[in-house]
Amino acid sequence: MKQLVKLFTIAILVVLLVLIRLFEQQLFYDPLIDFYRYGGHLAMEVPQIFFPKLILNIGLRYWLNTLISLAILFVAFRDTNIIKFAAILFAILFGISLAAFSVLYLTLNEQNVMGLFYVRRFLIHPIFILILLPAFYYYRLQKSKNP
């Protein structure tokens, strides 16, 4: 029964991540969504962007996804050391990615338009949980084999 509750809780948290994605245009300011979706990047028709508002919304979305991802890790492993380590990784990754995004945006040209796309995608989607969940699971397996 305990495992069923754990899986149900993780499923609810994953649904929250999906809802953030489904309602991204209503919840967050991001004119780059349409820029990439409708091929504006092919013609370099960069939309008018209020950069501080974009950075604020990307950061908000990143940290919202991060909180849910950390909750998934907590439910899965119940280990505060794993959560602390993951939080530090998320923070470092955010700093590096946001700096890269800012540089790519401020120097936007034909050569780095797709780089901007991928860095932005990394910031707004919870990709890191897909790496950390199996990594920590493997770590736990190895730890239990070698006490």
BELBEL-V424700 format. One line per field, one symbol per residue. ss: DSSP state (A for helix, B for strand, O for the rest). phi: phi as a letter, one per 40 degrees, with the letter a starting at -180 (. if undefined). burial: b if it has 16 or more other C-alpha atoms within 10 Angstrom, else e. A space follows every 50 residues. Layout:
# BELBEL-V424700
ss: ???
phi: ???
burial: ???
This chain:
# BELBEL-V424700
ss: OAAAAAAAAAAAAAAAAAAAAAOAAAAOOOOAAAAAAOOAAAAOOOOOOO AAAAAAAAAAAAAAAAAAAAAAAAAAAOOAAAAAAAAAAAAAAAAAAAAA AAAAAAOOOOOOAAAAAAAAAAAAOOOAAAAAAAAAAAAAAAAAAOO
phi: .cccccccccccccccccccccbdcccbcaccdcdccbgcccbfccccbc dccccccccccdccccccccccccccbfbcccccccccccccccdccccc ccccccbcaccbcccddcccccccbcccccccdcccccdccccccbc
burial: eeeeeeeebbeebbeebeebbeeeeeebbbebeebeeeeebeeeebeeee eeebbebbbebbbbbbebbbbbbbbbbeeeebbeebbeebeeebeebbeb bbebbeebeeeebbbbbebbebbbbbebbeebbeebeeeeeeeeeee
